[in-house]
Amino acid sequence: MPVIVTVLDLLEGHGPHGQIWRRYGRTSHDTLTDALANPDDYHAYSSARNDAGWRIRRRANDRSGSTRKSAGAGR
């Protein structure tokens, strides 16, 4: 479910059909139609999820690698 917001100054200055709407997760103001559109949300979500999983696995590998290095340092 998209969450969109605006401020009264923009609404009064440009009306409800102007580029005044901000959708959480995006960096620009859009028209209401564009703010509600979901052009590639599933792809963007799955990509971000995969990136997060990759970072978690990398941190775990880095930790286990540093543990191995420190265990062998005293030899």
N, C-alpha and C positions, 0 to 999 in steps of 0.2 A: 504494500500500500504506500503510495507516494505521499510524502509530507511536504506541503508547499506553504510558504509564508510570504508576506509583504509588509510594508509599513504604510501608515496612512498618508504620509507626505507624497509617496510615489503614486498611491491610488488616487489622491486628489489631483495630482499634477498630470497624470497620464491616462487615467481611467482604467477600468478593469481589463481592457483588451490590449493594453500596452505591455511592454517588456518590463514588468514590475514584479513578477513572481519568481521566488527563489525556491528551488527544490533542494532539500537537504541531500548532500552528497555531490552536488554540482557546484561549479564556481561562478556561474553567470546568472544574470536575470533573464527570464524567458517570458514569452506570452503564456497565458494560461494553458492553451492547447499544447504548446511545446513542453511546458513544465509537467504536464500529466502524461505525455507520451513515454512509451517504454521501448525505444528502438532496439536496444541490445542489452537490456538489463540482465537477462539470464546469463548471457555470455560474460558480461562485466562481472556479475556476481561469482560465477564459477571460476573465472580467471583470477579474481582477487582471493577466492578461497584456495585455489591451487597455489598461488604465490605465498599465502600464509602458511600452508602446509609445508611448502618447500623451505621456508625460513625456519620453521620449527624443527624439521629434520636436520637442517644444516647446523642449527645451534646444538642439537643433541649430538651430532657427529663431532662438532668442534669440542664439546665437553669431553666426550669419550676419548678423543685424540689427545687432548691435553692431560687427561688422567693417565693415559698410557705413557706419555712422555715423562711425566713427573715420577711415575713408578719405576721407570728405567733409569732415571737420572742418578740414583744412588749407587749404581753398580760399577 
